[in-house]
Amino acid sequence: MSTEPFTGTWPAVPEAVADLRHEVVAFARNAGAPPEAVSSIRLAVSEAATNVVLHAYSGASGPGRVHVSIERDGPVLRIVVADEGGGMLPRPDSPGLGLGLPLIAQLVDGLEVGSSEGGGTSLCMRFRL
């Protein structure tokens, strides 16, 4: 199946998570992802985007942005969820339990976590189709 790569940006607010998840799931289905992969993709992307909303822009005066890119590379679907926030720093005031990344790691076939010098984090998740 031929599917053109997709890139989108949303405000890092809770309401945007469902919208971006919908876009990713639609892309995955178009790319030929089987139902079990779609379930894993849905949950992994929800966790990644929720992490951005809860953690990336802590202390900022307004919401930042969450960026999503998706592409199919042969039998692999590559999804990147990224932000421009403060990077991966420990937060004693974190509202989460710290289970997001371990959960994502269990759902994917490959995971890379990256940071940029100016701040920001990217999660590159790979799923076999």
N, CA, C and O atoms as a GROMACS GRO file, in nm:
protein
  516
    1MET      N    1   0.083  -0.119   0.000
    1MET     CA    2   0.000   0.000   0.000
    1MET      C    3   0.087   0.124   0.000
    1MET      O    4   0.190   0.129   0.067
    2SER      N    5   0.046   0.221  -0.074
    2SER     CA    6   0.121   0.346  -0.080
    2SER      C    7   0.048   0.452   0.003
    2SER      O    8  -0.067   0.485  -0.026
    3THR      N    9   0.115   0.504   0.103
    3THR     CA   10   0.059   0.609   0.187
    3THR      C   11   0.165   0.717   0.200
    3THR      O   12   0.277   0.691   0.243
    4GLU      N   13   0.127   0.840   0.164
    4GLU     CA   14   0.219   0.953   0.177
    4GLU      C   15   0.244   0.982   0.324
    4GLU      O   16   0.152   0.971   0.405
    5PRO      N   17   0.367   1.020   0.360
    5PRO     CA   18   0.394   1.056   0.500
    5PRO      C   19   0.301   1.169   0.547
    5PRO      O   20   0.256   1.251   0.467
    6PHE      N   21   0.275   1.171   0.676
    6PHE     CA   22   0.188   1.272   0.736
    6PHE      C   23   0.263   1.343   0.846
    6PHE      O   24   0.337   1.282   0.923
    7THR      N   25   0.244   1.474   0.854
    7THR     CA   26   0.297   1.555   0.964
    7THR      C   27   0.187   1.649   1.011
    7THR      O   28   0.119   1.711   0.929
    8GLY      N   29   0.171   1.660   1.141
    8GLY     CA   30   0.072   1.752   1.196
    8GLY      C   31   0.119   1.810   1.328
    8GLY      O   32   0.205   1.753   1.395
    9THR      N   33   0.061   1.923   1.364
    9THR     CA   34   0.093   1.991   1.490
    9THR      C   35  -0.037   2.031   1.558
    9THR      O   36  -0.130   2.083   1.495
   10TRP      N   37  -0.042   2.005   1.688
   10TRP     CA   38  -0.159   2.038   1.768
   10TRP      C   39  -0.114   2.115   1.892
   10TRP      O   40   0.003   2.106   1.931
   11PRO      N   41  -0.204   2.191   1.954
   11PRO     CA   42  -0.170   2.251   2.083
   11PRO      C   43  -0.158   2.139   2.186
   11PRO      O   44  -0.232   2.041   2.180
   12ALA      N   45  -0.068   2.153   2.279
   12ALA     CA   46  -0.046   2.051   2.382
   12ALA      C   47  -0.149   2.069   2.493
   12ALA      O   48  -0.116   2.110   2.605
   13VAL      N   49  -0.273   2.036   2.461
   13VAL     CA   50  -0.385   2.043   2.555
   13VAL      C   51  -0.456   1.908   2.553
   13VAL      O   52  -0.452   1.839   2.452
   14PRO      N   53  -0.522   1.871   2.663
   14PRO     CA   54  -0.585   1.739   2.668
   14PRO      C   55  -0.681   1.710   2.553
   14PRO      O   56  -0.687   1.597   2.504
   15GLU      N   57  -0.756   1.810   2.510
   15GLU     CA   58  -0.855   1.790   2.403
   15GLU      C   59  -0.791   1.750   2.270
   15GLU      O   60  -0.857   1.689   2.186
   16ALA      N   61  -0.665   1.784   2.250
   16ALA     CA   62  -0.598   1.755   2.123
   16ALA      C   63  -0.556   1.608   2.112
   16ALA      O   64  -0.535   1.558   2.001
   17VAL      N   65  -0.542   1.539   2.224
   17VAL     CA   66  -0.493   1.401   2.221
   17VAL      C   67  -0.586   1.312   2.138
   17VAL      O   68  -0.538   1.233   2.057
   18ALA      N   69  -0.716   1.324   2.157
   18ALA     CA   70  -0.810   1.241   2.080
   18ALA      C   71  -0.802   1.272   1.931
   18ALA      O   72  -0.809   1.180   1.849
   19ASP      N   73  -0.787   1.397   1.895
   19ASP     CA   74  -0.780   1.436   1.755
   19ASP      C   75  -0.655   1.380   1.689
   19ASP      O   76  -0.662   1.323   1.580
   20LEU      N   77  -0.540   1.395   1.752
   20LEU     CA   78  -0.418   1.346   1.690
   20LEU      C   79  -0.415   1.194   1.687
   20LEU      O   80  -0.364   1.134   1.593
   21ARG      N   81  -0.470   1.131   1.791
   21ARG     CA   82  -0.480   0.984   1.793
   21ARG      C   83  -0.566   0.935   1.676
   21ARG      O   84  -0.532   0.836   1.611
   22HIS      N   85  -0.676   1.005   1.649
   22HIS     CA   86  -0.764   0.970   1.537
   22HIS      C   87  -0.688   0.977   1.404
   22HIS      O   88  -0.702   0.887   1.321
   23GLU      N   89  -0.609   1.081   1.385
   23GLU     CA   90  -0.530   1.095   1.261
   23GLU      C   91  -0.430   0.981   1.246
   23GLU      O   92  -0.416   0.926   1.137
   24VAL      N   93  -0.362   0.947   1.354
   24VAL     CA   94  -0.262   0.840   1.349
   24VAL      C   95  -0.327   0.705   1.320
   24VAL      O   96  -0.277   0.628   1.239
   25VAL      N   97  -0.438   0.676   1.387
   25VAL     CA   98  -0.507   0.549   1.365
   25VAL      C   99  -0.558   0.538   1.222
   25VAL      O  100  -0.546   0.433   1.160
   26ALA      N  101  -0.613   0.646   1.169
   26ALA     CA  102  -0.660   0.645   1.030
   26ALA      C  103  -0.544   0.617   0.935
   26ALA      O  104  -0.558   0.540   0.840
   27PHE      N  105  -0.430   0.680   0.959
   27PHE     CA  106  -0.312   0.657   0.876
   27PHE      C  107  -0.268   0.511   0.885
   27PHE      O  108  -0.241   0.448   0.783
   28ALA      N  109  -0.263   0.458   1.006
   28ALA     CA  110  -0.220   0.319   1.027
   28ALA      C  111  -0.311   0.222   0.953
   28ALA      O  112  -0.264   0.128   0.888
   29ARG      N  113  -0.441   0.244   0.962
   29ARG     CA  114  -0.535   0.156   0.890
   29ARG      C  115  -0.513   0.166   0.739
   29ARG      O  116  -0.512   0.064   0.670
   30ASN      N  117  -0.497   0.288   0.688
   30ASN     CA  118  -0.470   0.308   0.545
   30ASN      C  119  -0.341   0.241   0.503
   30ASN      O  120  -0.329   0.195   0.389
   31ALA      N  121  -0.245   0.235   0.593
   31ALA     CA  122  -0.115   0.176   0.563
   31ALA      C  123  -0.118   0.023   0.574
   31ALA      O  124  -0.018  -0.043   0.546
   32GLY      N  125  -0.233  -0.033   0.613
   32GLY     CA  126  -0.247  -0.177   0.619
   32GLY      C  127  -0.217  -0.240   0.753
   32GLY      O  128  -0.193  -0.361   0.760
   33ALA      N  129  -0.218  -0.161   0.859
   33ALA     CA  130  -0.191  -0.217   0.992
   33ALA      C  131  -0.303  -0.312   1.032
   33ALA      O  132  -0.421  -0.278   1.018
   34PRO      N  133  -0.268  -0.431   1.082
   34PRO     CA  134  -0.371  -0.524   1.130
   34PRO      C  135  -0.433  -0.471   1.260
   34PRO      O  136  -0.374  -0.387   1.327
   35PRO      N  137  -0.553  -0.521   1.295
   35PRO     CA  138  -0.624  -0.470   1.414
   35PRO      C  139  -0.541  -0.473   1.542
   35PRO      O  140  -0.549  -0.379   1.621
   36GLU      N  141  -0.462  -0.578   1.564
   36GLU     CA  142  -0.383  -0.583   1.688
   36GLU      C  143  -0.276  -0.474   1.690
   36GLU      O  144  -0.245  -0.419   1.796
   37ALA      N  145  -0.219  -0.442   1.574
   37ALA     CA  146  -0.121  -0.333   1.567
   37ALA      C  147  -0.190  -0.199   1.589
   37ALA      O  148  -0.136  -0.111   1.656
   38VAL      N  149  -0.310  -0.183   1.532
   38VAL     CA  150  -0.384  -0.057   1.549
   38VAL      C  151  -0.412  -0.033   1.698
   38VAL      O  152  -0.402   0.081   1.744
   39SER      N  153  -0.447  -0.137   1.772
   39SER     CA  154  -0.472  -0.121   1.916
   39SER      C  155  -0.346  -0.074   1.988
   39SER      O  156  -0.353   0.015   2.073
   40SER      N  157  -0.232  -0.134   1.956
   40SER     CA  158  -0.106  -0.093   2.019
   40SER      C  159  -0.069   0.049   1.980
   40SER      O  160  -0.025   0.128   2.064
   41ILE      N  161  -0.088   0.083   1.853
   41ILE     CA  162  -0.058   0.218   1.804
   41ILE      C  163  -0.145   0.320   1.876
   41ILE      O  164  -0.096   0.424   1.920
   42ARG      N  165  -0.273   0.291   1.887
   42ARG     CA  166  -0.368   0.383   1.953
   42ARG      C  167  -0.322   0.412   2.096
   42ARG      O  168  -0.317   0.528   2.138
   43LEU      N  169  -0.288   0.308   2.172
   43LEU     CA  170  -0.250   0.327   2.311
   43LEU      C  171  -0.113   0.395   2.323
   43LEU      O  172  -0.096   0.484   2.406
   44ALA      N  173  -0.017   0.355   2.242
   44ALA     CA  174   0.118   0.415   2.249
   44ALA      C  175   0.115   0.563   2.214
   44ALA      O  176   0.179   0.644   2.281
   45VAL      N  177   0.041   0.599   2.111
   45VAL     CA  178   0.032   0.740   2.071
   45VAL      C  179  -0.043   0.821   2.177
   45VAL      O  180  -0.006   0.935   2.205
   46SER      N  181  -0.147   0.763   2.235
   46SER     CA  182  -0.219   0.833   2.343
   46SER      C  183  -0.126   0.861   2.460
   46SER      O  184  -0.126   0.971   2.515
   47GLU      N  185  -0.047   0.761   2.500
   47GLU     CA  186   0.047   0.779   2.611
   47GLU      C  187   0.152   0.884   2.578
   47GLU      O  188   0.181   0.970   2.661
   48ALA      N  189   0.208   0.878   2.458
   48ALA     CA  190   0.312   0.973   2.419
   48ALA      C  191   0.258   1.116   2.417
   48ALA      O  192   0.322   1.208   2.469
   49ALA      N  193   0.140   1.134   2.358
   49ALA     CA  194   0.081   1.269   2.350
   49ALA      C  195   0.041   1.319   2.488
   49ALA      O  196   0.058   1.437   2.518
   50THR      N  197  -0.012   1.231   2.572
   50THR     CA  198  -0.049   1.270   2.707
   50THR      C  199   0.075   1.311   2.786
   50THR      O  200   0.069   1.405   2.866
   51ASN      N  201   0.186   1.242   2.766
   51ASN     CA  202   0.311   1.283   2.831
   51ASN      C  203   0.350   1.425   2.792
   51ASN      O  204   0.394   1.503   2.876
   52VAL      N  205   0.333   1.459   2.666
   52VAL     CA  206   0.363   1.596   2.621
   52VAL      C  207   0.273   1.694   2.694
   52VAL      O  208   0.320   1.794   2.748
   53VAL      N  209   0.142   1.666   2.695
   53VAL     CA  210   0.046   1.756   2.758
   53VAL      C  211   0.077   1.776   2.906
   53VAL      O  212   0.073   1.888   2.956
   54LEU      N  213   0.108   1.667   2.977
   54LEU     CA  214   0.130   1.675   3.122
   54LEU      C  215   0.267   1.726   3.163
   54LEU      O  216   0.280   1.792   3.266
   55HIS      N  217   0.370   1.696   3.083
   55HIS     CA  218   0.506   1.719   3.130
   55HIS      C  219   0.590   1.819   3.050
   55HIS      O  220   0.674   1.887   3.108
   56ALA      N  221   0.569   1.829   2.921
   56ALA     CA  222   0.663   1.902   2.837
   56ALA      C  223   0.669   2.052   2.865
   56ALA      O  224   0.776   2.112   2.859
   57TYR      N  225   0.557   2.110   2.897
   57TYR     CA  226   0.552   2.256   2.909
   57TYR      C  227   0.519   2.301   3.051
   57TYR      O  228   0.457   2.405   3.071
   58SER      N  229   0.560   2.223   3.148
   58SER     CA  230   0.535   2.256   3.288
   58SER      C  231   0.594   2.394   3.319
   58SER      O  232   0.711   2.421   3.291
   59GLY      N  233   0.513   2.478   3.378
   59GLY     CA  234   0.559   2.612   3.415
   59GLY      C  235   0.550   2.714   3.302
   59GLY      O  236   0.577   2.832   3.323
   60ALA      N  237   0.512   2.671   3.182
   60ALA     CA  238   0.499   2.764   3.069
   60ALA      C  239   0.372   2.848   3.087
   60ALA      O  240   0.277   2.805   3.152
   61SER      N  241   0.373   2.966   3.028
   61SER     CA  242   0.258   3.056   3.043
   61SER      C  243   0.137   3.012   2.960
   61SER      O  244   0.025   3.055   2.986
   62GLY      N  245   0.160   2.927   2.861
   62GLY     CA  246   0.050   2.878   2.778
   62GLY      C  247   0.086   2.742   2.723
   62GLY      O  248   0.196   2.693   2.745
   63PRO      N  249  -0.008   2.682   2.651
   63PRO     CA  250   0.022   2.549   2.597
   63PRO      C  251   0.127   2.557   2.487
   63PRO      O  252   0.130   2.651   2.408
   64GLY      N  253   0.210   2.458   2.484
   64GLY     CA  254   0.307   2.447   2.376
   64GLY      C  255   0.244   2.370   2.261
   64GLY      O  256   0.123   2.374   2.241
   65ARG      N  257   0.329   2.300   2.186
   65ARG     CA  258   0.279   2.225   2.071
   65ARG      C  259   0.328   2.081   2.078
   65ARG      O  260   0.435   2.051   2.131
   66VAL      N  261   0.246   1.992   2.023
   66VAL     CA  262   0.286   1.853   2.006
   66VAL      C  263   0.288   1.827   1.855
   66VAL      O  264   0.193   1.856   1.784
   67HIS      N  265   0.399   1.770   1.810
   67HIS     CA  266   0.419   1.742   1.668
   67HIS      C  267   0.412   1.592   1.647
   67HIS      O  268   0.466   1.514   1.727
   68VAL      N  269   0.347   1.551   1.540
   68VAL     CA  270   0.336   1.409   1.508
   68VAL      C  271   0.372   1.390   1.362
   68VAL      O  272   0.324   1.462   1.275
   69SER      N  273   0.458   1.293   1.336
   69SER     CA  274   0.485   1.255   1.197
   69SER      C  275   0.473   1.104   1.188
   69SER      O  276   0.508   1.030   1.280
   70ILE      N  277   0.423   1.060   1.073
   70ILE     CA  278   0.401   0.918   1.049
   70ILE      C  279   0.445   0.885   0.908
   70ILE      O  280   0.417   0.960   0.814
   71GLU      N  281   0.513   0.773   0.894
   71GLU     CA  282   0.547   0.726   0.761
   71GLU      C  283   0.557   0.575   0.761
   71GLU      O  284   0.593   0.512   0.861
   72ARG      N  285   0.525   0.519   0.646
   72ARG     CA  286   0.543   0.375   0.629
   72ARG      C  287   0.672   0.354   0.553
   72ARG      O  288   0.695   0.415   0.449
   73ASP      N  289   0.757   0.267   0.606
   73ASP     CA  290   0.883   0.232   0.542
   73ASP      C  291   0.883   0.081   0.524
   73ASP      O  292   0.925   0.007   0.612
   74GLY      N  293   0.835   0.036   0.409
   74GLY     CA  294   0.821  -0.107   0.385
   74GLY      C  295   0.724  -0.167   0.484
   74GLY      O  296   0.610  -0.122   0.493
   75PRO      N  297   0.767  -0.269   0.559
   75PRO     CA  298   0.677  -0.335   0.654
   75PRO      C  299   0.671  -0.267   0.791
   75PRO      O  300   0.618  -0.324   0.886
   76VAL      N  301   0.726  -0.146   0.802
   76VAL     CA  302   0.733  -0.078   0.932
   76VAL      C  303   0.661   0.056   0.925
   76VAL      O  304   0.676   0.132   0.829
   77LEU      N  305   0.582   0.083   1.028
   77LEU     CA  306   0.520   0.214   1.045
   77LEU      C  307   0.600   0.288   1.150
   77LEU      O  308   0.620   0.238   1.261
   78ARG      N  309   0.647   0.408   1.115
   78ARG     CA  310   0.730   0.489   1.204
   78ARG      C  311   0.648   0.611   1.246
   78ARG      O  312   0.602   0.687   1.162
   79ILE      N  313   0.631   0.628   1.377
   79ILE     CA  314   0.553   0.738   1.432
   79ILE      C  315   0.642   0.816   1.528
   79ILE      O  316   0.702   0.758   1.619
   80VAL      N  317   0.651   0.946   1.508
   80VAL     CA  318   0.728   1.032   1.598
   80VAL      C  319   0.633   1.130   1.664
   80VAL      O  320   0.556   1.199   1.597
   81VAL      N  321   0.639   1.136   1.796
   81VAL     CA  322   0.565   1.235   1.875
   81VAL      C  323   0.672   1.321   1.943
   81VAL      O  324   0.756   1.270   2.016
   82ALA      N  325   0.667   1.451   1.917
   82ALA     CA  326   0.773   1.540   1.967
   82ALA      C  327   0.714   1.668   2.025
   82ALA      O  328   0.600   1.706   1.995
   83ASP      N  329   0.794   1.732   2.109
   83ASP     CA  330   0.756   1.861   2.168
   83ASP      C  331   0.876   1.954   2.166
   83ASP      O  332   0.986   1.916   2.126
   84GLU      N  333   0.853   2.076   2.211
   84GLU     CA  334   0.959   2.177   2.219
   84GLU      C  335   0.976   2.222   2.364
   84GLU      O  336   1.022   2.333   2.391
   85GLY      N  337   0.940   2.135   2.456
   85GLY     CA  338   0.940   2.169   2.598
   85GLY      C  339   1.076   2.161   2.662
   85GLY      O  340   1.179   2.176   2.597
   86GLY      N  341   1.075   2.135   2.792
   86GLY     CA  342   1.198   2.139   2.871
   86GLY      C  343   1.285   2.016   2.864
   86GLY      O  344   1.388   2.011   2.930
   87GLY      N  345   1.247   1.916   2.786
   87GLY     CA  346   1.328   1.794   2.779
   87GLY      C  347   1.291   1.698   2.890
   87GLY      O  348   1.202   1.725   2.971
   88MET      N  349   1.358   1.586   2.892
   88MET     CA  350   1.327   1.482   2.990
   88MET      C  351   1.406   1.506   3.119
   88MET      O  352   1.519   1.460   3.134
   89LEU      N  353   1.344   1.578   3.209
   89LEU     CA  354   1.404   1.605   3.339
   89LEU      C  355   1.316   1.545   3.447
   89LEU      O  356   1.194   1.543   3.433
   90PRO      N  357   1.376   1.496   3.555
   90PRO     CA  358   1.294   1.443   3.664
   90PRO      C  359   1.209   1.555   3.724
   90PRO      O  360   1.255   1.668   3.740
   91ARG      N  361   1.084   1.521   3.757
   91ARG     CA  362   0.994   1.619   3.816
   91ARG      C  363   0.930   1.560   3.941
   91ARG      O  364   0.845   1.472   3.932
   92PRO      N  365   0.970   1.609   4.058
   92PRO     CA  366   0.908   1.557   4.180
   92PRO      C  367   0.760   1.592   4.190
   92PRO      O  368   0.686   1.526   4.264
   93ASP      N  369   0.715   1.694   4.118
   93ASP     CA  370   0.575   1.735   4.124
   93ASP      C  371   0.492   1.671   4.012
   93ASP      O  372   0.380   1.715   3.987
   94SER      N  373   0.546   1.570   3.946
   94SER     CA  374   0.480   1.508   3.833
   94SER      C  375   0.342   1.453   3.870
   94SER      O  376   0.327   1.386   3.973
   95PRO      N  377   0.240   1.481   3.785
   95PRO     CA  378   0.107   1.428   3.813
   95PRO      C  379   0.092   1.282   3.773
   95PRO      O  380  -0.008   1.219   3.808
   96GLY      N  381   0.189   1.225   3.702
   96GLY     CA  382   0.179   1.086   3.656
   96GLY      C  383   0.249   0.990   3.750
   96GLY      O  384   0.308   1.030   3.850
   97LEU      N  385   0.242   0.863   3.715
   97LEU     CA  386   0.304   0.759   3.795
   97LEU      C  387   0.438   0.714   3.737
   97LEU      O  388   0.505   0.630   3.796
   98GLY      N  389   0.476   0.768   3.623
   98GLY     CA  390   0.602   0.729   3.561
   98GLY      C  391   0.593   0.599   3.484
   98GLY      O  392   0.695   0.535   3.459
   99LEU      N  393   0.473   0.559   3.445
   99LEU     CA  394   0.454   0.432   3.376
   99LEU      C  395   0.439   0.447   3.226
   99LEU      O  396   0.434   0.347   3.154
  100GLY      N  397   0.432   0.569   3.176
  100GLY     CA  398   0.406   0.592   3.034
  100GLY      C  399   0.511   0.533   2.941
  100GLY      O  400   0.477   0.457   2.850
  101LEU      N  401   0.639   0.565   2.962
  101LEU     CA  402   0.744   0.513   2.874
  101LEU      C  403   0.758   0.362   2.882
  101LEU      O  404   0.771   0.298   2.778
  102PRO      N  405   0.756   0.301   3.001
  102PRO     CA  406   0.762   0.155   3.004
  102PRO      C  407   0.644   0.089   2.932
  102PRO      O  408   0.661  -0.014   2.866
  103LEU      N  409   0.526   0.148   2.943
  103LEU     CA  410   0.410   0.094   2.873
  103LEU      C  411   0.430   0.105   2.722
  103LEU      O  412   0.406   0.009   2.649
  104ILE      N  413   0.473   0.222   2.676
  104ILE     CA  414   0.497   0.242   2.534
  104ILE      C  415   0.600   0.140   2.484
  104ILE      O  416   0.582   0.081   2.378
  105ALA      N  417   0.706   0.120   2.561
  105ALA     CA  418   0.812   0.026   2.521
  105ALA      C  419   0.757  -0.116   2.503
  105ALA      O  420   0.807  -0.190   2.419
  106GLN      N  421   0.657  -0.154   2.580
  106GLN     CA  422   0.598  -0.287   2.567
  106GLN      C  423   0.510  -0.299   2.443
  106GLN      O  424   0.490  -0.410   2.393
  107LEU      N  425   0.458  -0.188   2.393
  107LEU     CA  426   0.364  -0.190   2.282
  107LEU      C  427   0.430  -0.184   2.145
  107LEU      O  428   0.370  -0.225   2.045
  108VAL      N  429   0.551  -0.133   2.139
  108VAL     CA  430   0.617  -0.106   2.011
  108VAL      C  431   0.718  -0.214   1.975
  108VAL      O  432   0.757  -0.296   2.059
  109ASP      N  433   0.760  -0.212   1.848
  109ASP     CA  434   0.866  -0.302   1.803
  109ASP      C  435   1.001  -0.234   1.807
  109ASP      O  436   1.104  -0.299   1.789
  110GLY      N  437   1.003  -0.105   1.831
  110GLY     CA  438   1.126  -0.028   1.845
  110GLY      C  439   1.093   0.108   1.901
  110GLY      O  440   0.992   0.168   1.864
  111LEU      N  441   1.178   0.159   1.990
  111LEU     CA  442   1.154   0.289   2.053
  111LEU      C  443   1.286   0.362   2.070
  111LEU      O  444   1.382   0.307   2.122
  112GLU      N  445   1.288   0.486   2.026
  112GLU     CA  446   1.404   0.573   2.048
  112GLU      C  447   1.354   0.701   2.112
  112GLU      O  448   1.257   0.761   2.065
  113VAL      N  449   1.420   0.743   2.218
  113VAL     CA  450   1.388   0.868   2.285
  113VAL      C  451   1.502   0.964   2.255
  113VAL      O  452   1.619   0.933   2.278
  114GLY      N  453   1.467   1.082   2.204
  114GLY     CA  454   1.569   1.180   2.171
  114GLY      C  455   1.539   1.314   2.237
  114GLY      O  456   1.424   1.344   2.271
  115SER      N  457   1.644   1.393   2.254
  115SER     CA  458   1.632   1.529   2.307
  115SER      C  459   1.711   1.622   2.219
  115SER      O  460   1.809   1.582   2.156
  116SER      N  461   1.668   1.748   2.214
  116SER     CA  462   1.744   1.848   2.140
  116SER      C  463   1.811   1.942   2.239
  116SER      O  464   1.768   1.954   2.353
  117GLU      N  465   1.915   2.009   2.195
  117GLU     CA  466   1.991   2.099   2.284
  117GLU      C  467   1.904   2.207   2.345
  117GLU      O  468   1.919   2.239   2.463
  118GLY      N  469   1.814   2.264   2.267
  118GLY     CA  470   1.731   2.372   2.316
  118GLY      C  471   1.614   2.325   2.398
  118GLY      O  472   1.531   2.407   2.439
  119GLY      N  473   1.604   2.198   2.424
  119GLY     CA  474   1.490   2.143   2.496
  119GLY      C  475   1.402   2.067   2.400
  119GLY      O  476   1.419   2.074   2.278
  120GLY      N  477   1.310   1.997   2.453
  120GLY     CA  478   1.221   1.918   2.370
  120GLY      C  479   1.261   1.772   2.370
  120GLY      O  480   1.378   1.737   2.389
  121THR      N  481   1.162   1.690   2.350
  121THR     CA  482   1.180   1.546   2.349
  121THR      C  483   1.108   1.489   2.230
  121THR      O  484   1.003   1.539   2.189
  122SER      N  485   1.163   1.383   2.173
  122SER     CA  486   1.094   1.312   2.066
  122SER      C  487   1.093   1.163   2.097
  122SER      O  488   1.192   1.107   2.144
  123LEU      N  489   0.980   1.100   2.070
  123LEU     CA  490   0.968   0.956   2.082
  123LEU      C  491   0.946   0.902   1.941
  123LEU      O  492   0.847   0.937   1.876
  124CYS      N  493   1.036   0.819   1.896
  124CYS     CA  494   1.021   0.754   1.767
  124CYS      C  495   0.981   0.610   1.793
  124CYS      O  496   1.058   0.531   1.849
  125MET      N  497   0.859   0.577   1.752
  125MET     CA  498   0.803   0.445   1.776
  125MET      C  499   0.790   0.371   1.643
  125MET      O  500   0.744   0.428   1.544
  126ARG      N  501   0.832   0.244   1.642
  126ARG     CA  502   0.821   0.165   1.520
  126ARG      C  503   0.731   0.044   1.546
  126ARG      O  504   0.741  -0.022   1.649
  127PHE      N  505   0.645   0.018   1.449
  127PHE     CA  506   0.551  -0.094   1.456
  127PHE      C  507   0.564  -0.175   1.328
  127PHE      O  508   0.562  -0.118   1.218
  128ARG      N  509   0.578  -0.306   1.340
  128ARG     CA  510   0.576  -0.395   1.222
  128ARG      C  511   0.433  -0.413   1.177
  128ARG      O  512   0.344  -0.437   1.259
  129LEU      N  513   0.411  -0.401   1.048
  129LEU     CA  514   0.275  -0.416   0.994
  129LEU      C  515   0.251  -0.558   0.947
  129LEU      O  516   0.142  -0.589   0.899
   0.00000   0.00000   0.00000
